[in-house]
Amino acid sequence: HQCLDIILKPLKHAACIRRMMSDPLRNLRYCFTPLASYIVDTPEACMLACVRGKTLPVTLTMYKEFREAFRHPPCTAKSTLNQLASITCDPLDVEGYFNECSLFCLSGVFLPFWHNWPLADPSWFLTPKALHHWHREFYDHDVKWCLRAVGAQELDFCFSVLQQLMMFRHFKDGISNLKQVTGRAQRDMQRYMVTLIADAAPPGVIIAVRTLMDFQYLSQATMIDELHCRLILDALKQFHDHKHEVIACGAHRGAKSNSILDNWYIPKLELMQSVMPSVRQVGSLVQWSADTTEHTHITLIKDPADSTNHNNYDVQICQFLDRNEKSSIITQSRSHQQAAASLTIDVDSDVRGPGVDEADPQTVADDLWEPRRMVTDFFKMAQQVSSDIKAAKPPCTFLVGTSTSIHLNFDASIQHIPVDVVAEKFSLPDLRGALADYVEQEGRTGLPTFHKLEGPHHAQPDAPLPFDDLRIWFKVCIQQGSYHGQSTPPALTVNVSPPSATGKYGCYNAAIFTVDDTKLNQWPASRLKVHLVMQLLPPRGKTIPWAVRFLTYVQHLDVIPQRCGNSLEHTMQMHILKCAMRSAGVPFGGILPLDQLRSFTHIVPRFGPVANPRLTAENSAHSAQVFFLNKYIDKEFYYAIL
């Protein structure tokens, strides 16, 4: 606290009388610097709040009260300072002072660093941190409850037989014996957990785990309005209404004794009561992230350390950073000299020196706070391609509406292949008839039209086609704008790989298409399993209207109605899907243009109380007929389907 008081003295001074500072755009501004957020884990938060013992840094509650379904009074700066002022013992009498502090559960710090910082209050500035307060809570507690309620062997098996997705981790050996689990692995477990305990765990346990998941997803939204606030509070209330089921089934046990616990001495659960007050005080909690500053450990320590001989690290790292800085200065100086040499001065224009052009504010903000991992912006690529008159037609990167961009590799996976060979390779006996129906519908107007999936094929299975070959892609990248419109999330990949030596049944992912142009049937009511992405190849030398669109062969999935006319299953609050079949007993499939695709989605087989032991990651999706529409696979998808 004494060190922090010295280091932060200029900020405290600026908070009182303001200081002139330069912003990232080099504009001078008068700034006040109140303490809005201090991002630390729970033990360090207790140190900053000057409390100790089995209590919390933001509320006046002891561990025996953690089971309560309401928030206890906040541990304010005023109450802490009043308690410190009431202690008459000399702080230099360390033992005596420490003993008197223990009566108030104080740590023994007699002068907190924030005591003279205007508006600073630990109950406000100690904001929740996603990694420690949500992801770690999930792994330390929720995962353990699920393993005990379902059985470690059974849950590991369900994780291992899930169809692998390109973007997320596949737990081929399950999750019960993982070592050195990272935050990313914890997030990937969260994507699947609720769907895998369905039917296998008691309903009350499923609801408890599901509501905690809802609470965590909702709390991580970048924009939170009153509706979100109510949903967050409702999710937490439902958990407290069903948490006794976790104890009743014997899933809540001690880590060392392995005996059933009849208490909820879990600080992270109690800290969830402080999420909504924090949101109302400082806004969305995910904006208070230490990721940007923690990343400097990579650029200033880890990367330089890789260039050393692994001896005498400190000196070599400093030399590395020194040389990098000098190199950067020289490069910048040369660029300024070149700009000055090529500068043409117009006497009628405003004269500016090199390197002082105004920067774009959004670019500067993104450079400061955006994730360090590069995200390909297919929206920008699609706009560039659409304005390029020399670009190939149809373009391989294009926009669908205003919120979705689709990208195909410029080079197809298969450049030329006969229609009948494709039908055999992808096991699609009705492919020729479906293509004939598509061409017939497109030929009526000569213009691209909206296509639906309805009724039997009108054409015969051996109907003649005005083309012989197709061009095939094995994957499609789908990028959607952020639900709250603040950034561009990474693209998600839909795989459409045929059977091969490495995968007997191929790999086909699910997606959501628009199949009703009246807009009465909005997604997620239009769920489809993509089996083929293709482009028709007209005879050489001919330009035909129906060849200017990329096409897909899809199979339809129906929503199974639930009781009381609800479309969501009661305990899971998810849609349950079933493969649609034609009267002949074959899957209900057809051709849809790729530009009717709207979203990536994920379906998980409904394994039942005990999964079939013959299932594998290769055949689980192929063998299943009933699926869960997994809303937890991606936060943006979760917010959209909410």
N, C-alpha and C positions, 0 to 999 in steps of 0.2 A: 504493500500500500504506500509506503514511503517513496519507493522508486517510482511508482505510477504517479504519485503526486508531483514529483519533480519533472518527469517526462511530459506530463499532460498540462503543466502550468500555462503554456501559451494558449492552449485551447480553452482553458477556463477563463483566461483573461479576455479572449475574443468573445466568449459567450456573454460576458458582462458588457463590454463596450464596443464590440465588433471590430473587425480588422479588414483592411484592404487586401484582397487576395486575387490571384490570377486563376481563372477557370481553365479547363482543358482547351478552350478555343482562344486562349490568350486575352480574354476580356477581363478587365479589372472590375471587381465587385466588392461591395461591403458585405462581409459575412459574419453571421453569428454561428457559434459552434456548440449547440447543446448536445448532450450525449443521448443519441437516439437508440443505439443498439450496441451491445457488447456480446460478441458471439463466442461462447465457450460451452464446454460440457458441464454436467451437473456438479461434479466435485469442485471445479474451479469457480463455478457460479456461487457456490456456498462460501468460498473464500472471499470473493468480491463483495458478497452481501454481508460478510462478517458474522456468519452463523455457523454452528457446528452441531454435531449430534444427528439424531434421526429426525431431521426436519428438512424443510425446503427453503430455497433462497428467495422465493417470491410470495409465499403465503405463511401465515402464522398457524401452522398445523404440525402435529407430531405424527409419527409413523402409524400409531394405532387409529388415527382418524383418516387414513388414506382410503378406506373403503367407502367413504361418503360420496354421494352422487351430486354434490354441490361444491362450489368453490369457497374456501375459507377466507377470512379477511386477509388482505394483502400485507406483506411485510414491507411497509413503506420506509422511506429514508427518515421521516420524522419520528416514527416509533423506535427505530434503531438508535437514532441519535439521542432520543429522550432516555432510553434505557442506559446508554453509555454515560449520559450526564448524571444519572441517578447513582452510579457506582462511586463511592467515596474513597475507595482504596487507591493508593498511589500506583500508577501504571509501572513505575520502576520496581515495585514489589511484585515481581512477575508471578510468583506462586499465589499470593493473596489475590491479586487482580484477576488471575485466571479462574480462581475458585468462585469469585463473585460473578464473573461473566457467565459461568456455567449455569447459574440460576436462571438466566434469560436465554440460554442456548446460544450465547455469543462466542465468537472464536477467540477473543482476547485482544483484537485490534482496537486500540483506543482512539485512532483518528483515521477513519476510512478516506480513501483518496477522493471520493465523490462528495465529501461533506460540504465543500465550498464551491461546488460546480452548480450553477443555477439550473433549476428544473431537473437535476439528475435524481433518479429514483430507481433503486434496484428492481422494484416490482414492475417497472416499465422497460428499462433498457436491457434487462436480461431476457432477450427474446428466445423462443424455442429454436433449436437447430435441427434440421431435417435428419441428418445422419444419426445423431445421438438420441433425439427424442422420439423419432418415428421408426426409422429403419432398424436401429438397434433394439428398440422395444419389440418390434415385430420378431426379430431373430431370437432375442433372449427369452421371450415369453410366448407369443402366438405360435411360433414354430414348435416349441416344446409341447404346448397343449395339443396341437394337431398330431404330433408324432405319438403321443400317449393315447389320444382318443381313437385314432385310426389304427395305430400299430406302425412301428418304425419300418418294418419289412414291407408292409403293404403300401405305405406312402412313398417309400423309396422306389418301389416298383412302378407306381403310377407316374412319378416324375421321369423315370428312365424310359418309359414307352411313349411319352409325348412326341408327336412329330416335331422334328427339329426346325426351328425358324432361323433364318439367316442373321437377323439383327440381334437376337438375344441368346443368352447362354442356355445350353442344353445340359441338364444334370443327368448324365448317362449312368452314374453310380448312385443316384439319389442324393439326399441332403443330410442324412442323419450323421454321417461320419466326415463331414467337410472340415478342413483345417484352414486357418487363416482366411476367414470369410471376409471379403471386401464389401464396401457399401453397394457396389454395382451388383454383386451376387445376391445381396439381400433384396435389392429392388427386383431382380429377375425372379426370385422366389415368390415375391408378392404378386407377380403377374399371374401365377398359376394356382396358388395355394387354395383359394376359395373354391375353384371348380373341382379340385382333386379330392376335397374332403366331403363333397356332396354324396349323400346316401350312405357314406361310410361312418361318419361321426354323428352323434346325437343332434337332433335339430337345434336344441338350445345352444350347443357349442358352435354349430355352423353360424347361427345368427350372431353370436358374440364375436366370432372372428371376422365375419363379414362386416359388421357395423364398425369395428375398429379399422378395417381396411377402408371403408367409406370415409371415416373421420380423417384418416391420414391423406387420402387422395384429395378430398375437398379442402383440407387445410393447406395443401401445397399449390392451390390455384394462384395465378399471378394477379388476378383481380377478384375481389370478394365483395359481393353486394349483400343486401339484406336477405335475399332468398338463400344464398350460400350460407349465411350465418345461421339461419334457421335449420338448414340441412345438417350443418356441423353439430349444432346442439342436439338435434333429434338423434343423430347417429350415436353420440356419446350417451344420451339417455337410454337408448335401446341396449347399448352394451351393459350398462349398469342394471338394467331390468333382467338381463339374461346371464350375467356373469356367474350367478350361483350354479348354473348348469355345468360350468367348467369344473367346479369343485365336486359337484354331485357325481360326475362320471369318473372322478379320480385323475383328471388330467393336470390339475394344479398341484405340483409336488416340489419338495425342496431339492435344490441342486445337489447337495451332499447326502442328506438323509434319505432322499427319495420317498419320504413319507408324505401323505396327503396333507396339504396346508389348508387351514380354515381361516385364512386372513388374506389381505391384499396389501401387504407391505411392499408395494412397488412404486417407487417415486415417479417413474415415467408415466404411470397411469394417472397419478394425482396431478402431475404437471399438465396433463391434457385439459384440466379445468381452467388453466390459465391461457389457453390458446385464444379463445374469443376475446377476453379482455386485452390481450396483446394486439390482436387484429384491430380492435377499435381504437387503440392508442397509436399504433405505428403503421397500420396498413398491412398489406400482404406480407406474410412472414418469409416467403422465399426470396424476397428482395434483399434480406439481411443475410448475406452469404459470405463466408470467408474463403470461398473457392479461388477468387482472383488473387488474394494475397497469399494463400497457401500454395498457389501454383508457382510463386517465386522460389519456393524451395527446390523446384525442379530446375528452373533456369539458372539459379545462382549457386546451387550446391550439387545436385545430382548430375546434371549435364557436364559442368566443369570437372567433376570428380572422375567421370568416365575418360577424360583425356589425360589423367595423371598416370604415374607408374605405381599408384596405390601405396606410396610412401610419402610421409610428410605432406598430408593433404592440404593443410591450411595455406602454406606458402604457394603451392602450385595452383590452388583454386584462385587465390588473389592475383597471381600472375596472369592466369587465363582471363579473368575479368578485366584486368588492366589492359591487356592486349586487345580484347574485344572493344573496349571503350575507345582506345586510340584509333583502332581501325574504323569504328563508326564515325568518329570525328573527322578523320581524313576523307572518308567517302562522302560525308555530308558537305565538307568544304569543297571538294571537287565538283559536286553537283551544283553548288551555288556558283562556282566560277564558270562552269559551262552555261548555266542559265543566264549569268550576267553577260557573257560573251555573245550569246545569241539573242539577247533582249532587244527588241525593236521598239523604240519610243515613238508614240504618236502624240504630237503636241496638243491635239484636240481631245485627248482622252486622259483619264485620271492615271497618273504615273505611279506605279507601285514597284518596290524593290523585289528582287527574287525571293521566293520562299515566304512571302507574307500574305498570300491569298487566303481568304477566309475558308476555313474547313467546314465540311458538312457536320452539323451537330450530331446527327444520328450516327455517322461513321465514327466520330470520336467516342461517343458513348458505347457503341458496340465494341470498339477496340479496347475500352477499359473494362467492360463488364460482361461481354459475351463469353461463352465457354471457349477454352483454348482449342478444343478439337474443331477442325475445319468442317463446316457443313456445306455441302454442295447446294446451291440455290437454283433449283430447276425452274422456279418462277421467272427468274431473271434470264436464264438460258432460253426459255420458251419465248419470251418477249423479243430477245435478240434474233432468234430463228424466224419468228413471224415477220420481222421487218427486213429480213434478208431475201431479196428476190432470187438469189442464186441457190438458196437452200433446197434440198431435196424435198419432193412432194410425194406423199404426205410427210410432214416433219416428224422426226422421231421423238421430239420433246415438244409438248403442247399443253395448253391450259384447258381445263374443263370447268367452265363457270369462272368464279373469282377465287375459289378457295382450294382448288386441287390442280396439281400439275402432274403429268404422266411422262415418263421417260423410258424409251427403249434404246438398247444399244444400236449404234448405226449399222453394224454388221449383225445380221440375223444369226441365230444359232444354226439354222439349216437354211441355205440360200434357195435351193430348188428341190422340191420333193413332190411326187404325184399325190393327188388327193387320196386315192385308195391306199397308198402306202402309209399316209398319215393316219387314216382311219384304223388300220391294223396296228400301227406302232403305238397309238394312244388308246387303243381299245374303244373306239367310238364307231359302232356299226351304223349309226344313223347320221354320220357326218355329211355324206353326199346329199341326202335328202334335206338336211337342215340348210346346207349351202344353197341348194336349189330354191328353197323357200325364200331365203334372204335375197338372192338375185332377182327373183320374180317380184318381190315387194319393192326393191329399189328401182326396177325397170318400169314400174307403173308411172312414176313421175319424172324419172331421170335426175332427181335431186336426192341428196342424203335425207333420209327420213328417220323418224323415231321408231324403234323396234321394241316389241313386247314378247314375252314368253306366254303363249296361250294355245291350248288345244293341240291336237296331233299335227304331225307334218302333213302338208298337202301333197308334196312331191313324193314319188316312189323312192325306195332306198337306192335304186340304180338309175336315178334320173340323170339325163345328160346335162353337162355343165358347159358354159361358154369359155372355159379355161381348163387347164390340165394340172397346173402346178401351184404350190403354195410356198410362201416364205414363213418360217417358223421361229418364234422366240421362246426361250425357256424361262424368262423372268421379266417382270415389269416393276419399275420403281414408281412408287406413289408418294408424292409429297403434298402435305396439306398445310395450309396456313394455321398458325396458332389459333386455338379457339378464342382466346382473349386478344388476338391481334397484336401481340407484342414482339414476336420473333418468328423465325422460320425453323420448325423442328426438322430433324434429319428425316430423309426419305425412308420409307418402309418398302420391303421387297415382297412381291407375290411370286412364288415359285410355281412353274408349270412344267416340270420335268417329266418326260415319259419314262416308262419302265426301262431299266438298264441293268448292267451286271452288278452295280452297287446298290440298286434299289429295285426290287422285283415289282413293286406296285407303283413306282414313280413317286413324285412329290407334288401334290396339288394343294394350294392354299385357298382360303376363302376370301371373298371380297364383297363389297356392297355396290350394286348397280341401281340406276334409276330404271324402273320398268313401267312407270305409269306417268304419262305426260300431263295428266290432269292435276298432278301434285297433291292428290288426295291420299296417295299411298306413299308416305315419306319413309325414308330409311330410318330405323333398321328393319323395316318390314320386307325389304327386297334383298334377301341374302342369297348369294350364289357361290358355288364352288367352281373355280376357274380351271378348265382342263386343257385349254389350248389358246395360244395367242398367235395370230397369223395375219398375213396380207395376201390377197388374191393376186395372182400374176396373170394379167391378160395376155393374149397372143402377141407376139413381137410386132411392134409397129402400130399397135392400136391403143387408143386412149379411151377408157370406158369409165363412166361415172362411178360404178360400184367398186372400182379398184382404188379409190382415193381415200379409203378409210381402213384402219386396222380393225381386225375382228377378233372375237373371242368365242370359243365354245364353252358354255357354262351349264352346270346342273343346278337345279333349283332346290332350295331347302325351305320347308314349311314351318311356321311357328305352331307349336302344339298348344292349343288353348288350355288355360288353367282354370281352376274352380272359380266360381262367382264371376265368370267372364273376364278375368284378369289375364293379361298376356305374359305376366312375370311369375315365375315359380316363387312360392311364399318365402321359404327360408333363404334362398339364394338371391332373390330379386334379379334374376336373369331370364332371358328368353331361352326356351328349350326348342331346339330345331330337329326336324326329321327330314330325311332324304325324300323328296317328292318322287313318286313313281307314276308311270303311265299305266294304262289298263293292261298292257301286255306284260307288265312286271319289270320293265326296263326303266332306268332313271329318266326323269323328266329333264331333257336337255334341249339346247337350241343355240342359235347364233345371236350375239349382241355386239354392236360396235363398241370398240374400246373407249370411245369418248362418252359412253354412258356410265362408265365406272366412276364411283364417287369416293370410295374409302377402302382401305385395307381393313380386314377384320380377322378375328381368330376364333376358331371353334375347337372345343375340347370334347372328346368322346365322353359320354356318360358311362362311366365304368361300373356303376352300381356299388352295392355293399362290398363286394370283392371283385377285383379285376380278373379277367380271364388270363390265366398264366401263360397262354400261348401267344399273347400279344407282344409285339415288339415296336420299336420306334418307326419301323418301315411299314408295318401293316395295321397299326392301331386306327389311323384315320380312314384307311380303306375298308376295314372290317366293320366299323361302327355304322349304325343307322340313325342314332340319336345323339345330339350334341348340345353342349351349352354354348351360347354366344358369350364369349369371355370379354366382359367390359373392362376388366382390369389389365388387359394386355398393354395398353398405352394410355397415359393420362389424358392426352388430347382426345382420344376416342371416348374415354370415360366421360369427359365433360360434355361431349357432343351428344352422347346417348342418354345422358342423365334425365 
